[in-house]
Amino acid sequence: MSSAESTRFDATAAAQQMLDLEALQPAPALPALPAQAASASAWSAPSQLPSTLTDRGNAKLFVRLYRSQFRHVEGLGWFAWDGYRWKRTGGEKAALWAAGEMAEEMPDTDPRGIYSDREVYVHKKRTLSTTGMKALLTQAKASPDLSVDPDTLDGDPYALCTPEGVVDLTTGLLRKPDPTRDFHSRATSVAPRDMPTPRWHQFLAETFGDDAEGQEMIDFLHLLLGYSITGDVGAQVLPFLHGQGKNGKSVLLDVMIQILGDYADAAPPGFLMDRGAFSEHSTELTELHGRRLIVCSELKPNDRFDEARVRLLTGGDKIKARRMRQDYFSFTPTHHLWLLGNHRPEVSTGGFAFWRRIRLLPFERIVPDERKIDNLAVELVGDEGSGILQWLIEGAHRYLATRDSLAGPDRVRIATSAYANTEDHIGRFLAECCIHDPEKQELRVEQGLLYASYSTWCTASEGIRPATTRTFATRVRQEVGLASPADMIKSNGRKFYPNLALVAEQ
């Protein structure tokens, strides 16, 4: 071999020498994220290097390092533990950042001697890419250690998460949160405390009265709100706080929303109202997941209930929804809807299935301007929020101990019945303008004629909008005992209701 050949530059050897030098340099120590501090001991080799240089190997390493700090919920995404609950806000970013931290901390040499430095270098470089980090997270979210079912998250109906621990609503006792057994993403804004709440009780007395009837209303409200902070929806009630302004109903629910924090929310305008052909994105429904109290307000004159929606969202059947760019998921409801308004929405069909849910609470006492306090809800929460939460917990304990029917005192029952009678247009028309006798087989009335008479009665006598032909027909069939349109009397291409006739025809 010549001298020139012996000194010729070898590119391959030089590249390998550079890699060898890089391998000798220690990786810079990076500060751990706050959420990662508890797993600092897991950074020591060889656990920093995945068992296999694959996305699945990376995913398994991520699970080992972060099983106490992250959870993934189908349809909702990543959640990060913040000390007392699994928090969704920022969870996606935190998981992605942690994946990057894990990749940066990987050693440049495999101490087991399974993989060459070159293989480790290539794998680490790919893992540090956005594609690599997302790939490992895609597999990690399927891990049994990290994956949480939507019904498990916030699924315990008798637990209430607070900044100082988890309250067992069946006993009222508070315990420390545990990320291995508690799957709460919602939490109250304050912790409960056994303390006097004179301003709160003064507000209730001024709102409902300090006499015996007023105390009945306060006691009922205590039970109703206590029931509403549980995740138990078995009572299937829809409280409706009704009355003109300046009577305390807005302050009452503002206090609840502020104290309950993530557990409470305000529904979009018209959430329970008939919006015609408009169909909302099911993202609206995802906001119900894990909530306890949802306030529906902003009622307008001539609003009409979407009765099917009311029955769906105040029942216990599973709800199917999805967030934007997420998969559909189903969850068991834990929320309680509360309606607030100066106007009473119209009810088209009504019936037992609808009216058994309504609890109309009349707010009749007007607060004079000279006694009105601006931002009263903020002051009440600031001064007595912890004590008010304790009062709510006691209400929940009372409800769970007695399983009260929540029918309410006389004032509530009378107001609800009056509302039902006023809104039962079809029932009043049948009572005033028709004869119904199951024993008289000769009675019959033509379907179209009956609806035309009803429409005229609505506009001329009542000044109201008639129900649709379908709604009217459904209600009349119920009244005369027909299971379906097929059971109607048919003659000469026309349909007749049996055992029913217009008074004018007699």
Secondary structure, DSSP 8 states (H G I E B T S, - for coil): --HHHHTS--HHHHHHHHHHHHHHS--------GGGGGGGGGGSTTTTS-SSSSHHHHHHHHHHHHTTTEEEETTTEEEEE-SSSEE-TTHHHHHHHHHHHHHHTS-SS-TTSSS-HHHHHHHHHHHTSHHHHHHHHHHHTTSTTTEE-TTTTT--TTEEEETTEEEETTTTEEE---TTT-------SS-------HHHHHHHHHHH-SSHHHHHHHHHHHHHHHHHTSS--TT--EEEEE--SSSSHHHHHHHHHHHHGGGEEE--TTTTB--TT----THHHHTTTT-SEEEE----TT-BB-HHHHHHHTS-S-EEE--TTS--EEE----EEEEEESS--B-SS--HHHHTTEEEEE------GGG--TTHHHHHHHHHHHHHHHHHHHHHHHHHHH-------HHHHHHHHHHHHHH-HHHHHHHHHEEE-TT-TT-EEEHHHHHHHHHHIIIIII-S----HHHHHHHHHHHHT-SSGGGSEEETTEEEEETEEEGGG-
